[in-house]
Amino acid sequence: MTQPTSPNTSDPSPFLTVRTALVLLAAAVIGLVIGGLTFLGGGQAATATVAGLTASGASVLGLHMLIS
């Protein structure tokens, strides 16, 4: 048998909104691309990691303001 549902129960809010997930995903892709290009351009792995993290952090702010 099915359980009766009460009309007062509501779905919980999502953990991340679609907008937040899109901004974070795009920032991760941008960071990976910048880090990969830095490494392929002759940079060391540590330099590429710092460049990728910096690019993803900066792009979060830009994408946050751009996507509204």
Distance bins in CASP14 RR format, pairs under 12 A and 6 or more apart:
PFRMAT RR
TARGET T0000
AUTHOR 0000-0000-0000
RMODE 2
METHOD distances of the structure
MODEL  1
3 9 0 0 0 0 0 1 0 0 0 0 0
5 11 0 0 0 0 0 1 0 0 0 0 0
13 20 0 0 0 0 0 1 0 0 0 0 0
14 20 0 0 0 0 1 0 0 0 0 0 0
14 21 0 0 0 0 1 0 0 0 0 0 0
15 21 0 0 0 0 1 0 0 0 0 0 0
15 24 0 0 0 0 0 1 0 0 0 0 0
16 22 0 0 0 0 1 0 0 0 0 0 0
16 23 0 0 0 0 1 0 0 0 0 0 0
16 24 1 0 0 1 0 0 0 0 0 0 0
16 25 0 0 0 0 0 1 0 0 0 0 0
17 23 0 0 0 0 1 0 0 0 0 0 0
17 24 0 0 0 0 0 1 0 0 0 0 0
17 67 0 0 0 0 0 1 0 0 0 0 0
18 24 0 0 0 0 0 1 0 0 0 0 0
18 25 0 0 0 0 0 1 0 0 0 0 0
18 67 0 0 0 0 0 1 0 0 0 0 0
19 25 0 0 0 0 0 1 0 0 0 0 0
19 26 0 0 0 0 0 1 0 0 0 0 0
19 63 0 0 0 0 1 0 0 0 0 0 0
19 64 0 0 0 0 1 0 0 0 0 0 0
19 66 0 0 0 0 0 1 0 0 0 0 0
19 67 1 0 0 1 0 0 0 0 0 0 0
19 68 0 0 0 0 1 0 0 0 0 0 0
20 26 0 0 0 0 0 1 0 0 0 0 0
20 27 0 0 0 0 0 1 0 0 0 0 0
20 60 0 0 0 0 0 1 0 0 0 0 0
20 63 0 0 0 0 0 1 0 0 0 0 0
20 64 0 0 0 0 1 0 0 0 0 0 0
20 67 0 0 0 0 1 0 0 0 0 0 0
21 27 0 0 0 0 0 1 0 0 0 0 0
21 28 0 0 0 0 0 1 0 0 0 0 0
21 63 0 0 0 0 0 1 0 0 0 0 0
21 67 0 0 0 0 0 1 0 0 0 0 0
22 28 0 0 0 0 0 1 0 0 0 0 0
22 29 0 0 0 0 0 1 0 0 0 0 0
22 60 0 0 0 0 0 1 0 0 0 0 0
22 63 0 0 0 0 1 0 0 0 0 0 0
22 64 0 0 0 0 0 1 0 0 0 0 0
22 66 0 0 0 0 0 1 0 0 0 0 0
22 67 1 0 0 1 0 0 0 0 0 0 0
22 68 0 0 0 0 0 1 0 0 0 0 0
23 29 0 0 0 0 0 1 0 0 0 0 0
23 30 0 0 0 0 0 1 0 0 0 0 0
23 56 0 0 0 0 0 1 0 0 0 0 0
23 57 0 0 0 0 0 1 0 0 0 0 0
23 59 0 0 0 0 1 0 0 0 0 0 0
23 60 1 0 0 1 0 0 0 0 0 0 0
23 61 0 0 0 0 1 0 0 0 0 0 0
23 62 0 0 0 0 1 0 0 0 0 0 0
23 63 1 0 1 0 0 0 0 0 0 0 0
23 64 1 0 1 0 0 0 0 0 0 0 0
23 65 0 0 0 0 1 0 0 0 0 0 0
23 66 0 0 0 0 1 0 0 0 0 0 0
23 67 1 0 0 1 0 0 0 0 0 0 0
23 68 0 0 0 0 0 1 0 0 0 0 0
24 30 0 0 0 0 0 1 0 0 0 0 0
24 31 0 0 0 0 0 1 0 0 0 0 0
24 56 0 0 0 0 1 0 0 0 0 0 0
24 57 0 0 0 0 0 1 0 0 0 0 0
24 59 0 0 0 0 1 0 0 0 0 0 0
24 60 1 0 0 1 0 0 0 0 0 0 0
24 63 0 0 0 0 1 0 0 0 0 0 0
24 64 0 0 0 0 1 0 0 0 0 0 0
24 67 0 0 0 0 0 1 0 0 0 0 0
25 31 0 0 0 0 0 1 0 0 0 0 0
25 32 0 0 0 0 0 1 0 0 0 0 0
25 56 0 0 0 0 0 1 0 0 0 0 0
25 59 0 0 0 0 0 1 0 0 0 0 0
25 60 0 0 0 0 0 1 0 0 0 0 0
25 63 0 0 0 0 1 0 0 0 0 0 0
25 67 0 0 0 0 0 1 0 0 0 0 0
26 32 0 0 0 0 0 1 0 0 0 0 0
26 33 0 0 0 0 0 1 0 0 0 0 0
26 55 0 0 0 0 0 1 0 0 0 0 0
26 56 0 0 0 0 1 0 0 0 0 0 0
26 57 0 0 0 0 0 1 0 0 0 0 0
26 59 1 0 0 1 0 0 0 0 0 0 0
26 60 0 0 0 0 1 0 0 0 0 0 0
26 62 0 0 0 0 1 0 0 0 0 0 0
26 63 1 0 1 0 0 0 0 0 0 0 0
26 64 0 0 0 0 0 1 0 0 0 0 0
26 66 0 0 0 0 1 0 0 0 0 0 0
26 67 0 0 0 0 1 0 0 0 0 0 0
27 33 0 0 0 0 0 1 0 0 0 0 0
27 34 0 0 0 0 0 1 0 0 0 0 0
27 52 0 0 0 0 0 1 0 0 0 0 0
27 53 0 0 0 0 0 1 0 0 0 0 0
27 54 0 0 0 0 0 1 0 0 0 0 0
27 55 0 0 0 0 1 0 0 0 0 0 0
27 56 1 0 1 0 0 0 0 0 0 0 0
27 57 1 0 0 1 0 0 0 0 0 0 0
27 58 0 0 0 0 1 0 0 0 0 0 0
27 59 1 0 1 0 0 0 0 0 0 0 0
27 60 1 0 1 0 0 0 0 0 0 0 0
27 61 0 0 0 0 1 0 0 0 0 0 0
27 62 0 0 0 0 1 0 0 0 0 0 0
27 63 1 0 0 1 0 0 0 0 0 0 0
27 64 0 0 0 0 1 0 0 0 0 0 0
27 66 0 0 0 0 0 1 0 0 0 0 0
27 67 0 0 0 0 0 1 0 0 0 0 0
28 34 0 0 0 0 0 1 0 0 0 0 0
28 35 0 0 0 0 0 1 0 0 0 0 0
28 52 0 0 0 0 1 0 0 0 0 0 0
28 53 0 0 0 0 0 1 0 0 0 0 0
28 55 0 0 0 0 0 1 0 0 0 0 0
28 56 1 0 0 1 0 0 0 0 0 0 0
28 57 0 0 0 0 1 0 0 0 0 0 0
28 59 0 0 0 0 1 0 0 0 0 0 0
28 60 0 0 0 0 1 0 0 0 0 0 0
28 63 0 0 0 0 0 1 0 0 0 0 0
29 35 0 0 0 0 0 1 0 0 0 0 0
29 36 0 0 0 0 0 1 0 0 0 0 0
29 52 0 0 0 0 0 1 0 0 0 0 0
29 55 0 0 0 0 0 1 0 0 0 0 0
29 56 0 0 0 0 1 0 0 0 0 0 0
29 59 0 0 0 0 1 0 0 0 0 0 0
29 60 0 0 0 0 0 1 0 0 0 0 0
29 63 0 0 0 0 0 1 0 0 0 0 0
30 36 0 0 0 0 0 1 0 0 0 0 0
30 37 0 0 0 0 0 1 0 0 0 0 0
30 51 0 0 0 0 0 1 0 0 0 0 0
30 52 0 0 0 0 1 0 0 0 0 0 0
30 53 0 0 0 0 0 1 0 0 0 0 0
30 54 0 0 0 0 0 1 0 0 0 0 0
30 55 1 0 1 0 0 0 0 0 0 0 0
30 56 1 0 1 0 0 0 0 0 0 0 0
30 57 0 0 0 0 1 0 0 0 0 0 0
30 58 0 0 0 0 1 0 0 0 0 0 0
30 59 1 0 1 0 0 0 0 0 0 0 0
30 60 0 0 0 0 1 0 0 0 0 0 0
30 61 0 0 0 0 0 1 0 0 0 0 0
30 62 0 0 0 0 0 1 0 0 0 0 0
30 63 0 0 0 0 1 0 0 0 0 0 0
31 37 0 0 0 0 1 0 0 0 0 0 0
31 38 0 0 0 0 1 0 0 0 0 0 0
31 39 0 0 0 0 0 1 0 0 0 0 0
31 48 0 0 0 0 1 0 0 0 0 0 0
31 49 0 0 0 0 1 0 0 0 0 0 0
31 50 0 0 0 0 0 1 0 0 0 0 0
31 51 0 0 0 0 1 0 0 0 0 0 0
31 52 1 0 1 0 0 0 0 0 0 0 0
31 53 1 0 0 1 0 0 0 0 0 0 0
31 54 0 0 0 0 1 0 0 0 0 0 0
31 55 1 0 1 0 0 0 0 0 0 0 0
31 56 1 1 0 0 0 0 0 0 0 0 0
31 57 0 0 0 0 1 0 0 0 0 0 0
31 58 0 0 0 0 1 0 0 0 0 0 0
31 59 1 0 0 1 0 0 0 0 0 0 0
31 60 0 0 0 0 0 1 0 0 0 0 0
31 63 0 0 0 0 0 1 0 0 0 0 0
32 38 0 0 0 0 0 1 0 0 0 0 0
32 39 0 0 0 0 0 1 0 0 0 0 0
32 48 0 0 0 0 0 1 0 0 0 0 0
32 49 0 0 0 0 0 1 0 0 0 0 0
32 51 0 0 0 0 0 1 0 0 0 0 0
32 52 1 0 0 1 0 0 0 0 0 0 0
32 53 0 0 0 0 0 1 0 0 0 0 0
32 55 0 0 0 0 1 0 0 0 0 0 0
32 56 0 0 0 0 1 0 0 0 0 0 0
32 59 0 0 0 0 0 1 0 0 0 0 0
33 39 0 0 0 0 0 1 0 0 0 0 0
33 40 0 0 0 0 0 1 0 0 0 0 0
33 48 0 0 0 0 0 1 0 0 0 0 0
33 51 0 0 0 0 0 1 0 0 0 0 0
33 52 0 0 0 0 1 0 0 0 0 0 0
33 55 0 0 0 0 1 0 0 0 0 0 0
33 56 0 0 0 0 1 0 0 0 0 0 0
33 59 0 0 0 0 0 1 0 0 0 0 0
34 40 0 0 0 0 0 1 0 0 0 0 0
34 41 0 0 0 0 0 1 0 0 0 0 0
34 43 0 0 0 0 0 1 0 0 0 0 0
34 47 0 0 0 0 0 1 0 0 0 0 0
34 48 0 0 0 0 1 0 0 0 0 0 0
34 49 0 0 0 0 0 1 0 0 0 0 0
34 50 0 0 0 0 0 1 0 0 0 0 0
34 51 1 0 1 0 0 0 0 0 0 0 0
34 52 1 0 1 0 0 0 0 0 0 0 0
34 53 0 0 0 0 1 0 0 0 0 0 0
34 54 0 0 0 0 1 0 0 0 0 0 0
34 55 1 1 0 0 0 0 0 0 0 0 0
34 56 1 0 0 1 0 0 0 0 0 0 0
34 57 0 0 0 0 0 1 0 0 0 0 0
34 58 0 0 0 0 1 0 0 0 0 0 0
34 59 0 0 0 0 1 0 0 0 0 0 0
35 41 0 0 0 0 1 0 0 0 0 0 0
35 42 0 0 0 0 0 1 0 0 0 0 0
35 43 0 0 0 0 1 0 0 0 0 0 0
35 44 0 0 0 0 0 1 0 0 0 0 0
35 45 0 0 0 0 1 0 0 0 0 0 0
35 46 0 0 0 0 0 1 0 0 0 0 0
35 47 0 0 0 0 1 0 0 0 0 0 0
35 48 1 0 1 0 0 0 0 0 0 0 0
35 49 1 0 0 1 0 0 0 0 0 0 0
35 50 0 0 0 0 1 0 0 0 0 0 0
35 51 1 0 1 0 0 0 0 0 0 0 0
35 52 1 0 1 0 0 0 0 0 0 0 0
35 53 0 0 0 0 1 0 0 0 0 0 0
35 54 0 0 0 0 1 0 0 0 0 0 0
35 55 1 0 0 1 0 0 0 0 0 0 0
35 56 0 0 0 0 1 0 0 0 0 0 0
36 42 0 0 0 0 0 1 0 0 0 0 0
36 43 0 0 0 0 1 0 0 0 0 0 0
36 45 0 0 0 0 1 0 0 0 0 0 0
36 47 0 0 0 0 0 1 0 0 0 0 0
36 48 1 0 1 0 0 0 0 0 0 0 0
36 49 0 0 0 0 1 0 0 0 0 0 0
36 51 0 0 0 0 1 0 0 0 0 0 0
36 52 1 0 0 1 0 0 0 0 0 0 0
36 55 0 0 0 0 0 1 0 0 0 0 0
37 43 0 0 0 0 1 0 0 0 0 0 0
37 47 0 0 0 0 0 1 0 0 0 0 0
37 48 0 0 0 0 1 0 0 0 0 0 0
37 51 0 0 0 0 1 0 0 0 0 0 0
37 52 0 0 0 0 1 0 0 0 0 0 0
37 55 0 0 0 0 1 0 0 0 0 0 0
38 44 0 0 0 0 1 0 0 0 0 0 0
38 45 0 0 0 0 1 0 0 0 0 0 0
38 46 0 0 0 0 0 1 0 0 0 0 0
38 47 1 0 0 1 0 0 0 0 0 0 0
38 48 1 0 1 0 0 0 0 0 0 0 0
38 49 0 0 0 0 1 0 0 0 0 0 0
38 50 0 0 0 0 1 0 0 0 0 0 0
38 51 1 0 1 0 0 0 0 0 0 0 0
38 52 1 0 0 1 0 0 0 0 0 0 0
38 53 0 0 0 0 0 1 0 0 0 0 0
38 54 0 0 0 0 0 1 0 0 0 0 0
38 55 0 0 0 0 1 0 0 0 0 0 0
39 45 1 0 0 1 0 0 0 0 0 0 0
39 46 0 0 0 0 1 0 0 0 0 0 0
39 47 1 0 0 1 0 0 0 0 0 0 0
39 48 1 1 0 0 0 0 0 0 0 0 0
39 49 0 0 0 0 1 0 0 0 0 0 0
39 50 0 0 0 0 0 1 0 0 0 0 0
39 51 0 0 0 0 1 0 0 0 0 0 0
39 52 0 0 0 0 1 0 0 0 0 0 0
40 47 0 0 0 0 0 1 0 0 0 0 0
40 48 0 0 0 0 1 0 0 0 0 0 0
40 51 0 0 0 0 0 1 0 0 0 0 0
41 47 0 0 0 0 0 1 0 0 0 0 0
41 48 0 0 0 0 1 0 0 0 0 0 0
41 51 0 0 0 0 0 1 0 0 0 0 0
42 48 0 0 0 0 1 0 0 0 0 0 0
42 51 0 0 0 0 0 1 0 0 0 0 0
43 49 0 0 0 0 0 1 0 0 0 0 0
43 50 0 0 0 0 0 1 0 0 0 0 0
43 51 0 0 0 0 1 0 0 0 0 0 0
43 52 0 0 0 0 0 1 0 0 0 0 0
44 50 0 0 0 0 1 0 0 0 0 0 0
44 51 0 0 0 0 0 1 0 0 0 0 0
45 51 0 0 0 0 0 1 0 0 0 0 0
45 52 0 0 0 0 0 1 0 0 0 0 0
46 52 0 0 0 0 0 1 0 0 0 0 0
46 53 0 0 0 0 0 1 0 0 0 0 0
47 53 0 0 0 0 0 1 0 0 0 0 0
47 54 0 0 0 0 0 1 0 0 0 0 0
48 54 0 0 0 0 0 1 0 0 0 0 0
48 55 0 0 0 0 0 1 0 0 0 0 0
49 55 0 0 0 0 0 1 0 0 0 0 0
49 56 0 0 0 0 0 1 0 0 0 0 0
50 56 0 0 0 0 0 1 0 0 0 0 0
50 57 0 0 0 0 0 1 0 0 0 0 0
51 57 0 0 0 0 0 1 0 0 0 0 0
51 58 0 0 0 0 0 1 0 0 0 0 0
52 58 0 0 0 0 1 0 0 0 0 0 0
52 59 0 0 0 0 1 0 0 0 0 0 0
53 59 0 0 0 0 0 1 0 0 0 0 0
53 60 0 0 0 0 0 1 0 0 0 0 0
54 60 0 0 0 0 0 1 0 0 0 0 0
54 61 0 0 0 0 0 1 0 0 0 0 0
55 61 0 0 0 0 0 1 0 0 0 0 0
55 62 0 0 0 0 0 1 0 0 0 0 0
55 63 0 0 0 0 0 1 0 0 0 0 0
56 62 0 0 0 0 0 1 0 0 0 0 0
56 63 0 0 0 0 1 0 0 0 0 0 0
57 63 0 0 0 0 1 0 0 0 0 0 0
57 64 0 0 0 0 0 1 0 0 0 0 0
58 64 0 0 0 0 0 1 0 0 0 0 0
58 65 0 0 0 0 0 1 0 0 0 0 0
59 65 0 0 0 0 0 1 0 0 0 0 0
59 66 0 0 0 0 1 0 0 0 0 0 0
59 67 0 0 0 0 0 1 0 0 0 0 0
60 66 0 0 0 0 0 1 0 0 0 0 0
60 67 0 0 0 0 0 1 0 0 0 0 0
61 67 0 0 0 0 0 1 0 0 0 0 0
62 68 0 0 0 0 0 1 0 0 0 0 0
END
